[in-house]
């Protein structure tokens, strides 16, 4: 505990010269319209949360607001329905009629010395108003223990706010690594704070089947478990035949309902993903006859299951695709989706469809017979047939399908949605075909990628900087906005073993996603965004949540000059940082050489170190890179 307090003091001191006065506003996502007034509203122990007497459906919002405020203040606020609002209290009221400007999720918030007035067309809008209200308090409102104050002040302000996109999603992959129900609820809590409204739950993959299906109990008895591995995912050894399955887990149907209901109270829809026909090794391990070539399979334990050549198509090392030529596969999917549909009220079910290797299909008699029977001209179009069959199954359950880019290889039901992940190409094509699209591309919305220099980040094959995530416009030029349902960021968990590291990977990049999924494009301002983020870093320190400080670390670019000598160029994501470096194996501070331009690497040096400072205080992390590694980067 003493160490945590010490670290918090360091953070507060390092940020003290950039944190604006108490009355500044640090809201994420940034509201559409915001006008600062004079004075304050004081929250005290006697404050009452008042609800319009005729309003229905808002007691849940009042209950959550009271609980959130109590954690740090210790105030047990009373809430009640009233015919007329009284001064000095918090007021929640639904419109009678409609407000075409703010829509179903927007709100108006007015803070003055007389009270905190929140109005909206729906309880969802009021809920988002309360999330903004909480962010108007100083960061210590996020404290997990009571902080004694007679009154908690928030500045007077008038806000009109509504979302840019109807679909504002975050995806969590629980197949590669399993996260408990409580951890999933934590994830949902943090989504709600930043006005996300779709939780995409990636429940099945090669690595694990995480949802109980009563019709097929082996899916979780066998498909949810594998040998334990810790290290760098995809580079592990294939499990030995007698190696015990000690790692895994799954959610019972009662637990699924619990999570869905929990999310609904925070106005978040939960969309389940059952990824087919590829990425199905865990299902095939449980029921081998689902594959083209039945055998003794096991869920992936982090060993390579696919090969991605630079030239030519990718292929699978194990038969990890459901066999599209077997009728029992469709019987299996019909029963699975019957149970899934009953568990998730949301109108969509995600059917995956990505990265389906076809090399085992090419050798399959069942596939050849299907192609002959259905007059399918090529292996490539077998997946089109499969997708069509799955769409019909989904529709028969009263749901609509959504899938990754690859489902567009054939004709789709007009109500099927395309989730564009391979940059933005798939989404552009979907809109041209008048299909609805959710943009979730690798180019700016993959939160599992590195977020700084590879020398300081957990290794993944690509990098997405915070600045890249924030400054990218989510709708490509030429796309008709009426076909864009919304946007989403994805967190794949191959290299995410625990919840603390999950937090590190999600925040602050998900702040960027929150901003551009809610706020109008013309409101973007990078320096202002950084100012707001730094306030939320302090909030996270009070809440004991982890985040990535990568935006403070320099990016290291290595080149060779005209004489083929090694040079180093340092770049920052944010302004106002000074960088100090060494080549003598010691640890640089602000008395060492300060970076001012291209650095020539001494010929005899073996190690390069660099650290960022602000106002003569360290704010970045010490980065150490061997000269051999620098040479590799220059090639």
C-alpha positions as CSV (number, residue, x, y, z in Angstrom):
1,X,0.0,0.0,0.0
2,X,2.9,2.4,0.9
3,X,4.4,1.7,-2.5
4,X,1.1,2.5,-4.3
5,X,0.8,5.8,-2.4
6,X,4.4,6.7,-3.3
7,X,3.8,5.9,-7.0
8,X,0.6,8.0,-7.0
9,X,2.5,11.0,-5.5
10,X,5.1,10.7,-8.3
11,X,2.3,10.7,-10.9
12,X,0.6,13.7,-9.4
13,X,3.8,15.6,-9.1
14,X,4.9,14.9,-12.7
15,X,1.5,16.0,-14.0
16,X,1.0,18.9,-11.7
17,X,2.3,21.5,-14.2
18,X,0.1,20.3,-16.9
19,X,-3.2,19.7,-15.0
20,X,-5.4,22.7,-15.6
21,X,-7.3,24.5,-12.8
22,X,-10.0,22.6,-11.0
23,X,-12.7,24.2,-13.0
24,X,-11.3,22.9,-16.3
25,X,-13.3,20.2,-18.1
26,X,-11.7,16.9,-18.9
27,X,-14.6,14.9,-20.3
28,X,-14.1,11.8,-22.5
29,X,-15.7,11.5,-24.9
30,X,-15.7,15.2,-25.6
31,X,-19.3,16.6,-25.6
32,X,-20.8,18.1,-28.8
33,X,-21.5,21.5,-27.1
34,X,-20.1,22.7,-23.8
35,X,-20.3,26.1,-22.3
36,X,-18.6,27.0,-18.9
37,X,-20.6,29.1,-16.5
38,X,-19.8,30.8,-13.2
39,X,-19.9,29.2,-9.8
40,X,-20.2,25.6,-8.6
41,X,-22.7,23.0,-7.5
42,X,-21.9,21.5,-4.1
43,X,-22.6,17.8,-3.5
44,X,-23.2,17.2,0.2
45,X,-24.4,14.5,2.4
46,X,-27.9,16.0,2.3
47,X,-28.1,16.1,-1.5
48,X,-31.1,14.2,-3.0
49,X,-31.4,12.6,-6.4
50,X,-34.8,13.7,-7.6
51,X,-36.7,11.9,-10.4
52,X,-39.7,13.3,-12.4
53,X,-42.7,11.7,-10.8
54,X,-44.2,10.4,-14.1
55,X,-40.9,9.2,-15.5
56,X,-40.4,5.5,-15.8
57,X,-37.3,3.4,-16.2
58,X,-34.9,5.9,-14.6
59,X,-34.7,4.5,-11.0
60,X,-32.0,2.1,-12.3
61,X,-30.0,5.2,-13.4
62,X,-30.5,6.9,-10.1
63,X,-29.4,3.8,-8.2
64,X,-26.2,3.4,-10.2
65,X,-25.4,7.2,-9.8
66,X,-25.9,7.0,-6.0
67,X,-23.6,3.9,-5.8
68,X,-20.9,5.6,-7.9
69,X,-20.9,8.7,-5.8
70,X,-20.9,6.8,-2.5
71,X,-17.5,5.1,-3.1
72,X,-15.4,8.1,-2.7
73,X,-17.7,10.5,-0.9
74,X,-19.2,8.1,1.6
75,X,-22.5,9.9,1.1
76,X,-25.6,7.6,1.0
77,X,-27.7,9.8,-1.2
78,X,-31.4,9.4,-1.0
79,X,-33.4,9.3,-4.3
80,X,-37.1,9.8,-4.8
81,X,-39.8,10.8,-7.3
82,X,-41.1,14.3,-7.1
83,X,-43.7,16.5,-8.8
84,X,-41.4,19.6,-8.7
85,X,-37.6,19.7,-8.4
86,X,-36.0,21.6,-5.5
87,X,-32.8,23.7,-5.5
88,X,-29.5,22.1,-4.4
89,X,-30.2,18.6,-5.7
90,X,-29.6,16.4,-8.6
91,X,-32.5,16.2,-11.1
92,X,-33.2,13.4,-13.6
93,X,-36.0,13.9,-16.1
94,X,-37.2,12.4,-19.3
95,X,-38.6,14.6,-22.1
96,X,-42.2,14.4,-23.0
97,X,-42.2,14.3,-26.8
98,X,-39.0,14.1,-28.8
99,X,-35.8,16.0,-29.3
100,X,-34.6,15.5,-32.9
101,X,-31.2,17.0,-32.1
102,X,-30.1,14.7,-29.2
103,X,-31.9,11.6,-30.3
104,X,-32.3,8.4,-28.2
105,X,-28.9,8.5,-26.5
106,X,-28.2,12.2,-26.2
107,X,-28.8,14.4,-23.2
108,X,-28.8,18.0,-21.8
109,X,-26.9,18.7,-18.7
110,X,-27.0,22.0,-16.8
111,X,-24.9,22.5,-13.7
112,X,-25.4,25.6,-11.5
113,X,-25.3,26.5,-7.8
114,X,-29.0,25.6,-7.8
115,X,-28.6,22.1,-8.9
116,X,-27.5,19.5,-11.5
117,X,-30.2,19.2,-14.1
118,X,-30.1,16.2,-16.5
119,X,-32.8,15.7,-19.2
120,X,-33.0,13.2,-22.0
121,X,-35.4,11.4,-24.2
122,X,-34.6,7.9,-22.8
123,X,-33.0,6.4,-19.7
124,X,-30.0,5.6,-21.8
125,X,-29.5,9.4,-22.4
126,X,-29.8,10.1,-18.7
127,X,-27.3,7.4,-17.9
128,X,-24.7,9.0,-20.3
129,X,-25.5,12.3,-18.6
130,X,-24.6,10.8,-15.2
131,X,-21.3,9.5,-16.7
132,X,-20.4,13.1,-17.8
133,X,-21.5,14.4,-14.4
134,X,-19.1,12.0,-12.6
135,X,-16.2,13.3,-14.8
136,X,-16.9,16.9,-13.8
137,X,-15.7,16.0,-10.3
138,X,-12.0,16.1,-9.4
139,X,-10.1,12.8,-10.0
140,X,-10.4,11.7,-6.4
141,X,-14.1,10.8,-7.1
142,X,-12.6,7.6,-8.5
143,X,-11.1,6.6,-5.2
144,X,-11.9,3.1,-4.0
145,X,-12.0,4.3,-0.4
146,X,-13.8,7.2,1.2
147,X,-12.2,10.7,1.1
148,X,-13.5,13.0,3.8
149,X,-14.9,16.3,2.5
150,X,-17.8,18.4,3.6
151,X,-18.7,19.1,0.0
152,X,-17.6,17.9,-3.4
153,X,-17.6,20.7,-6.0
154,X,-18.3,20.6,-9.7
155,X,-18.2,23.6,-12.0
156,X,-21.2,25.3,-13.5
157,X,-21.6,24.2,-17.2
158,X,-24.2,23.8,-19.9
159,X,-23.8,20.7,-22.1
160,X,-25.8,19.4,-25.1
161,X,-24.5,16.1,-26.2
162,X,-25.3,13.1,-28.5
163,X,-23.3,10.4,-30.2
164,X,-21.9,10.4,-33.7
165,X,-22.4,6.7,-34.2
166,X,-25.2,4.3,-33.0
167,X,-22.7,1.4,-32.7
168,X,-19.8,2.1,-30.4
169,X,-18.2,-1.2,-29.6
170,X,-15.3,-2.9,-27.9
171,X,-14.5,-6.6,-28.5
172,X,-12.9,-8.9,-25.9
173,X,-11.4,-12.2,-27.0
174,X,-11.9,-14.7,-24.1
175,X,-11.0,-17.7,-26.3
176,X,-7.2,-17.2,-26.4
177,X,-7.1,-16.4,-22.7
178,X,-10.1,-16.8,-20.3
179,X,-11.4,-14.0,-18.1
180,X,-13.7,-14.5,-15.2
181,X,-17.3,-13.2,-14.9
182,X,-16.1,-10.5,-12.5
183,X,-13.4,-9.4,-14.9
184,X,-15.8,-9.3,-17.8
185,X,-18.1,-7.1,-15.6
186,X,-15.1,-4.8,-14.9
187,X,-14.5,-4.5,-18.6
188,X,-18.2,-3.6,-19.1
189,X,-18.0,-1.0,-16.2
190,X,-15.1,0.7,-17.9
191,X,-16.9,0.6,-21.3
192,X,-20.0,2.3,-19.8
193,X,-17.9,5.1,-18.2
194,X,-16.8,6.2,-21.7
195,X,-20.2,5.7,-23.4
196,X,-19.5,2.5,-25.4
197,X,-22.8,0.6,-26.0
198,X,-21.8,-2.7,-27.7
199,X,-19.8,-5.4,-26.0
200,X,-18.6,-7.9,-28.6
201,X,-17.8,-11.2,-26.8
202,X,-15.5,-13.4,-28.9
203,X,-16.4,-16.7,-27.3
204,X,-15.0,-19.4,-29.5
205,X,-11.8,-20.0,-31.4
206,X,-9.0,-22.6,-32.0
207,X,-7.8,-22.0,-28.5
208,X,-11.0,-22.5,-26.5
209,X,-14.8,-22.8,-26.5
210,X,-16.1,-20.6,-23.7
211,X,-19.9,-20.9,-23.8
212,X,-21.9,-23.8,-22.3
213,X,-24.1,-25.5,-25.0
214,X,-26.3,-28.1,-23.4
215,X,-26.9,-30.0,-26.6
216,X,-23.1,-30.6,-27.0
217,X,-21.5,-30.9,-23.5
218,X,-18.1,-31.9,-24.8
219,X,-17.6,-28.4,-26.2
220,X,-16.8,-27.2,-22.7
221,X,-15.7,-30.5,-21.2
222,X,-13.0,-30.8,-23.8
223,X,-12.9,-27.7,-26.0
224,X,-12.5,-25.3,-23.0
225,X,-9.3,-26.7,-21.7
226,X,-5.7,-27.0,-22.8
227,X,-2.1,-27.3,-21.4
228,X,-0.9,-24.2,-19.6
229,X,1.7,-22.1,-21.4
230,X,3.3,-18.8,-20.4
231,X,5.6,-16.8,-22.6
232,X,5.3,-15.6,-26.2
233,X,2.1,-16.9,-27.8
234,X,2.3,-18.8,-31.2
235,X,5.9,-19.9,-30.4
236,X,5.0,-22.7,-27.9
237,X,5.5,-26.4,-28.5
238,X,2.6,-28.5,-29.6
239,X,1.2,-30.4,-26.6
240,X,2.5,-33.8,-25.9
241,X,-0.2,-36.6,-26.1
242,X,-0.2,-37.2,-22.4
243,X,0.1,-33.6,-21.3
244,X,-2.7,-32.6,-18.9
245,X,-5.2,-29.8,-19.8
246,X,-4.8,-27.5,-16.8
247,X,-5.7,-24.1,-18.3
248,X,-9.1,-22.8,-19.4
249,X,-12.6,-22.2,-18.4
250,X,-16.1,-21.4,-19.7
251,X,-19.2,-19.5,-18.9
252,X,-22.3,-21.5,-17.8
253,X,-25.6,-20.3,-19.4
254,X,-26.6,-18.8,-16.1
255,X,-23.4,-16.8,-16.0
256,X,-24.0,-15.7,-19.6
257,X,-27.4,-14.4,-18.6
258,X,-25.8,-12.7,-15.6
259,X,-23.4,-10.8,-17.7
260,X,-26.0,-9.9,-20.4
261,X,-28.3,-8.5,-17.7
262,X,-25.5,-6.6,-16.0
263,X,-24.5,-5.0,-19.3
264,X,-28.2,-4.1,-20.1
265,X,-28.4,-2.1,-16.9
266,X,-25.6,0.0,-18.3
267,X,-27.3,0.2,-21.7
268,X,-24.7,-2.0,-23.4
269,X,-25.8,-4.7,-25.9
270,X,-23.9,-7.9,-25.8
271,X,-23.2,-9.6,-29.2
272,X,-21.8,-13.1,-29.0
273,X,-19.4,-14.4,-31.6
274,X,-19.3,-18.1,-32.6
275,X,-16.4,-18.0,-35.1
276,X,-17.0,-20.4,-38.1
277,X,-16.1,-22.2,-40.3
278,X,-12.4,-21.5,-39.6
279,X,-10.9,-21.0,-36.1
280,X,-12.9,-24.0,-35.0
281,X,-10.2,-26.3,-33.6
282,X,-11.6,-26.3,-30.1
283,X,-15.0,-27.4,-31.4
284,X,-13.4,-30.1,-33.5
285,X,-11.3,-31.3,-30.6
286,X,-14.7,-32.0,-28.8
287,X,-16.5,-33.4,-31.9
288,X,-13.9,-34.6,-34.5
289,X,-16.6,-35.5,-37.0
290,X,-17.2,-31.8,-37.6
291,X,-13.9,-31.7,-39.5
292,X,-13.2,-32.9,-43.1
293,X,-10.6,-35.3,-41.6
294,X,-11.6,-36.5,-38.1
295,X,-8.7,-37.2,-35.8
296,X,-7.4,-36.8,-32.3
297,X,-7.3,-33.0,-32.0
298,X,-6.7,-30.6,-29.1
299,X,-7.4,-26.9,-28.7
300,X,-4.5,-24.7,-29.6
301,X,-2.1,-24.1,-26.7
302,X,-0.3,-21.2,-28.3
303,X,1.6,-23.3,-30.9
304,X,1.3,-22.4,-34.5
305,X,-1.9,-23.6,-36.2
306,X,-1.6,-21.5,-39.4
307,X,1.2,-20.6,-41.8
308,X,1.2,-17.2,-43.5
309,X,3.7,-17.2,-46.5
310,X,4.7,-13.9,-48.0
311,X,3.7,-15.2,-51.4
312,X,0.7,-17.4,-51.8
313,X,-2.3,-18.2,-49.7
314,X,-2.2,-19.0,-46.0
315,X,-2.8,-22.6,-44.9
316,X,-3.6,-24.6,-41.8
317,X,-1.3,-27.1,-40.1
318,X,-4.3,-28.8,-38.5
319,X,-7.8,-29.3,-39.8
320,X,-9.4,-26.4,-37.9
321,X,-12.3,-25.7,-40.3
322,X,-15.8,-27.1,-40.0
323,X,-16.5,-29.2,-43.0
324,X,-19.0,-27.4,-45.3
325,X,-19.8,-30.6,-47.1
326,X,-21.2,-32.4,-44.1
327,X,-24.9,-32.0,-43.2
328,X,-24.2,-32.8,-39.6
329,X,-22.2,-29.5,-39.4
330,X,-25.3,-27.5,-40.1
331,X,-27.3,-29.6,-37.7
332,X,-24.6,-28.8,-35.1
333,X,-24.8,-25.1,-35.9
334,X,-28.6,-25.1,-35.8
335,X,-28.6,-26.4,-32.2
336,X,-25.7,-24.2,-31.1
337,X,-27.4,-21.0,-32.5
338,X,-30.7,-22.1,-31.0
339,X,-29.2,-21.9,-27.5
340,X,-27.1,-18.8,-28.2
341,X,-30.1,-16.9,-29.5
342,X,-32.1,-17.6,-26.4
343,X,-29.2,-16.3,-24.2
344,X,-28.6,-13.0,-26.0
345,X,-31.5,-10.5,-26.6
346,X,-29.4,-8.4,-29.0
347,X,-30.7,-8.6,-32.6
348,X,-27.3,-9.7,-34.0
349,X,-25.1,-12.8,-33.7
350,X,-21.6,-12.7,-35.0
351,X,-20.7,-15.7,-37.2
352,X,-16.9,-14.9,-37.7
353,X,-16.0,-16.1,-41.1
354,X,-12.4,-14.8,-41.1
355,X,-9.1,-16.6,-42.0
356,X,-10.6,-19.9,-43.1
357,X,-7.8,-22.0,-44.6
358,X,-9.1,-24.2,-47.4
359,X,-6.2,-26.6,-47.8
360,X,-8.0,-29.4,-46.0
361,X,-11.2,-28.7,-47.9
362,X,-9.3,-29.1,-51.1
363,X,-8.5,-32.8,-50.2
364,X,-12.0,-33.6,-48.8
365,X,-14.3,-36.1,-50.6
366,X,-17.3,-34.4,-48.7
367,X,-16.4,-31.0,-50.1
368,X,-16.0,-32.5,-53.7
369,X,-19.4,-34.1,-53.4
370,X,-20.9,-30.9,-52.2
371,X,-19.4,-28.9,-55.1
372,X,-20.8,-31.4,-57.6
373,X,-24.2,-31.6,-56.0
374,X,-24.6,-27.8,-55.7
375,X,-22.7,-26.9,-58.9
376,X,-20.1,-24.9,-57.0
377,X,-17.3,-24.0,-59.4
378,X,-14.4,-23.5,-57.0
379,X,-13.2,-24.1,-53.4
380,X,-13.2,-20.4,-52.9
381,X,-16.9,-20.3,-53.3
382,X,-17.6,-23.2,-50.9
383,X,-17.4,-20.7,-48.1
384,X,-20.0,-18.6,-49.9
385,X,-22.3,-21.6,-49.7
386,X,-21.5,-22.1,-46.1
387,X,-22.1,-18.5,-45.1
388,X,-25.5,-18.6,-46.9
389,X,-26.5,-21.7,-44.9
390,X,-25.5,-20.1,-41.6
391,X,-27.3,-16.8,-42.5
392,X,-30.5,-18.9,-42.9
393,X,-30.0,-20.6,-39.6
394,X,-29.5,-17.2,-37.9
395,X,-32.6,-15.8,-39.5
396,X,-34.6,-18.8,-38.3
397,X,-33.7,-17.9,-34.7
398,X,-35.1,-14.4,-35.2
399,X,-31.7,-12.8,-35.4
400,X,-29.5,-11.1,-38.0
401,X,-25.9,-12.1,-38.9
402,X,-22.8,-10.1,-38.7
403,X,-19.4,-11.3,-39.8
404,X,-15.8,-10.3,-40.7
405,X,-14.8,-9.0,-44.2
406,X,-14.5,-12.5,-45.7
407,X,-18.2,-13.2,-45.6
408,X,-18.5,-10.8,-48.5
409,X,-16.9,-13.3,-50.9
410,X,-20.5,-14.1,-52.0
411,X,-23.9,-12.7,-52.0
412,X,-25.3,-11.7,-48.6
413,X,-28.7,-11.2,-47.0
414,X,-29.4,-7.5,-47.2
415,X,-29.8,-7.4,-43.4
416,X,-26.4,-9.0,-42.7
417,X,-23.7,-6.6,-41.4
418,X,-20.1,-6.6,-42.4
419,X,-17.5,-5.9,-39.7
420,X,-14.5,-4.5,-41.6
421,X,-11.2,-5.5,-40.1
422,X,-8.7,-5.8,-43.0
423,X,-7.9,-2.1,-43.0
424,X,-11.0,-0.4,-44.5
425,X,-11.2,-2.1,-47.9
426,X,-14.0,-4.5,-46.8
427,X,-16.1,-1.7,-45.3
428,X,-15.8,0.4,-48.5
429,X,-16.9,-2.5,-50.6
430,X,-19.7,-3.4,-48.2
431,X,-21.1,0.2,-48.4
432,X,-20.8,0.1,-52.2
433,X,-23.0,-3.0,-52.2
434,X,-25.4,-1.2,-49.9
435,X,-24.7,-3.4,-47.0
436,X,-24.4,-2.0,-43.4
437,X,-20.9,-1.9,-42.0
438,X,-19.1,-1.6,-38.7
439,X,-15.6,-0.3,-39.1
440,X,-13.1,-2.1,-36.9
441,X,-9.9,-2.1,-39.0
442,X,-6.4,-3.2,-38.0
443,X,-5.1,0.2,-39.2
444,X,-6.4,2.1,-36.1
445,X,-8.7,-0.1,-34.0
446,X,-6.7,-3.1,-32.9
447,X,-5.8,-2.6,-29.3
448,X,-3.7,-5.8,-29.0
449,X,-0.9,-4.2,-31.1
450,X,2.1,-2.5,-29.5
451,X,1.6,1.1,-28.6
452,X,5.2,2.4,-28.5
453,X,8.8,1.5,-29.4
454,X,9.1,-2.3,-29.6
455,X,12.0,-2.2,-27.1
456,X,9.6,-1.2,-24.3
457,X,6.3,-2.9,-25.3
458,X,5.2,-6.5,-25.0
459,X,6.1,-8.1,-28.4
460,X,3.3,-8.2,-31.0
461,X,3.9,-8.2,-34.8
462,X,2.6,-4.6,-35.3
463,X,2.3,-1.2,-33.7
464,X,-0.6,1.2,-33.4
465,X,0.3,4.4,-31.6
466,X,-2.2,6.4,-29.5
467,X,-1.9,9.3,-31.9
468,X,-2.7,7.0,-34.9
469,X,-5.8,5.7,-33.1
470,X,-7.0,9.3,-32.3
471,X,-6.2,11.2,-35.5
472,X,-7.5,8.6,-38.0
473,X,-11.0,9.4,-39.5
474,X,-13.1,6.2,-39.0
475,X,-15.2,6.7,-42.2
476,X,-13.1,6.5,-45.3
477,X,-13.6,9.1,-48.1
478,X,-16.4,8.2,-50.5
479,X,-18.3,5.9,-48.1
480,X,-22.0,6.8,-47.8
481,X,-22.5,7.4,-44.0
482,X,-26.0,5.9,-44.1
483,X,-24.5,2.4,-44.5
484,X,-22.2,2.9,-41.5
485,X,-23.7,1.4,-38.4
486,X,-20.8,2.5,-36.3
487,X,-17.2,1.7,-35.2
488,X,-15.5,-0.7,-32.9
489,X,-12.1,-1.5,-31.4
490,X,-10.9,-5.1,-31.0
491,X,-8.8,-6.7,-28.3
492,X,-7.3,-10.1,-29.3
493,X,-5.7,-11.8,-26.3
494,X,-3.0,-14.1,-27.6
495,X,-0.4,-12.1,-25.5
496,X,-2.8,-10.9,-22.7
497,X,-2.6,-13.4,-19.8
498,X,-4.2,-11.4,-17.0
499,X,-6.6,-8.5,-16.4
500,X,-4.0,-6.0,-15.4
501,X,-2.2,-6.3,-18.7
502,X,-5.6,-6.2,-20.4
503,X,-6.1,-2.7,-18.9
504,X,-2.6,-1.7,-20.0
505,X,-3.5,-2.6,-23.6
506,X,-6.9,-1.0,-23.7
507,X,-6.3,2.4,-22.0
508,X,-5.6,5.0,-23.2
509,X,-6.2,3.9,-26.8
510,X,-9.8,3.1,-26.0
511,X,-10.2,6.8,-24.9
512,X,-9.4,7.7,-28.5
513,X,-12.0,5.2,-29.8
514,X,-14.5,6.6,-27.3
515,X,-13.8,10.2,-28.6
516,X,-14.2,9.5,-32.3
517,X,-17.1,7.1,-31.9
518,X,-19.1,9.8,-30.0
519,X,-17.8,13.2,-30.8
520,X,-18.2,15.0,-34.2
521,X,-15.1,14.8,-36.4
522,X,-14.6,18.6,-36.4
523,X,-14.1,18.6,-32.7
524,X,-10.8,16.6,-32.8
525,X,-7.9,18.4,-31.2
526,X,-4.8,16.4,-30.3
527,X,-3.3,18.7,-27.6
528,X,-6.8,19.0,-25.9
529,X,-7.2,15.2,-26.1
530,X,-3.8,14.7,-24.3
531,X,-4.9,17.3,-21.7
532,X,-8.0,15.2,-21.0
533,X,-6.2,11.9,-21.0
534,X,-3.7,13.1,-18.4
535,X,-6.6,14.0,-16.1
536,X,-8.0,10.5,-16.6
537,X,-4.6,9.0,-15.8
538,X,-4.9,10.6,-12.4
539,X,-8.4,9.2,-12.1
540,X,-7.1,5.7,-12.9
541,X,-4.4,6.0,-10.3
542,X,-7.1,6.8,-7.7
543,X,-9.1,3.8,-9.0
544,X,-6.1,1.5,-9.0
545,X,-6.5,0.8,-12.7
546,X,-3.6,0.1,-14.9
547,X,-2.9,2.1,-18.1
548,X,-0.1,2.4,-20.6
549,X,2.2,5.5,-20.3
550,X,3.6,4.7,-23.8
551,X,2.7,8.2,-25.2
552,X,5.6,9.6,-23.0
553,X,8.2,7.2,-24.4
554,X,10.3,8.3,-27.5
555,X,10.0,6.4,-30.7
556,X,13.4,5.3,-32.0
557,X,14.2,5.5,-35.7
558,X,17.5,4.0,-36.9
559,X,19.1,4.9,-40.2
560,X,22.5,5.0,-41.9
561,X,24.1,8.1,-43.1
562,X,25.9,8.6,-46.4
563,X,29.0,6.9,-45.0
564,X,26.9,3.9,-43.8
565,X,27.4,4.9,-40.2
566,X,24.6,4.2,-37.8
567,X,22.3,7.2,-36.7
568,X,19.4,7.5,-34.3
569,X,16.5,9.8,-34.6
570,X,14.1,10.2,-31.7
571,X,10.4,11.2,-32.1
572,X,7.7,12.1,-29.6
573,X,4.0,11.6,-29.8
574,X,3.3,14.6,-27.6
575,X,4.9,18.1,-27.3
576,X,6.8,19.4,-24.3
577,X,9.1,16.5,-23.6
578,X,12.9,16.5,-23.4
579,X,14.9,13.4,-24.2
580,X,18.2,12.5,-22.6
581,X,20.4,9.6,-23.7
582,X,23.6,7.7,-23.1
583,X,25.9,5.2,-24.9
584,X,28.2,4.5,-21.9
585,X,26.0,1.8,-20.3
586,X,24.9,4.2,-17.5
587,X,21.4,5.4,-16.8
588,X,20.7,8.9,-18.3
589,X,18.8,11.7,-16.4
590,X,18.4,15.4,-17.1
591,X,22.1,16.0,-16.6
592,X,23.0,13.8,-19.7
593,X,23.1,14.9,-23.3
594,X,19.7,16.3,-24.4
595,X,18.4,15.2,-27.8
596,X,18.4,18.0,-30.3
597,X,18.7,16.2,-33.6
598,X,20.2,13.2,-35.4
599,X,22.6,11.2,-33.2
600,X,25.7,9.5,-34.5
601,X,26.2,6.1,-32.8
602,X,29.7,5.7,-31.4
603,X,31.5,2.9,-33.1
604,X,32.6,1.2,-29.9
605,X,29.2,1.5,-28.1
606,X,27.3,-1.6,-27.1
607,X,24.1,-0.1,-25.5
608,X,21.8,2.9,-26.1
609,X,19.6,4.3,-23.4
610,X,17.0,7.1,-23.5
611,X,14.4,8.6,-21.2
612,X,11.8,11.4,-21.5
613,X,11.5,14.3,-19.0
614,X,9.0,17.1,-18.6
615,X,9.8,20.1,-16.5
616,X,13.0,18.4,-15.3
617,X,11.0,15.4,-13.9
618,X,11.1,11.9,-15.5
619,X,7.8,11.0,-17.1
620,X,8.8,8.3,-19.6
621,X,10.3,4.9,-19.0
622,X,14.0,4.1,-19.3
623,X,14.5,2.4,-22.7
624,X,17.6,0.3,-23.3
625,X,18.5,-1.1,-26.7
626,X,21.6,-3.0,-27.7
627,X,23.6,-1.6,-30.6
628,X,23.2,-4.9,-32.3
629,X,19.4,-4.4,-32.2
630,X,19.8,-0.9,-33.6
631,X,21.8,-2.4,-36.5
632,X,19.0,-4.8,-37.2
633,X,16.5,-1.9,-37.4
634,X,18.7,-0.1,-40.0
635,X,18.6,-3.0,-42.5
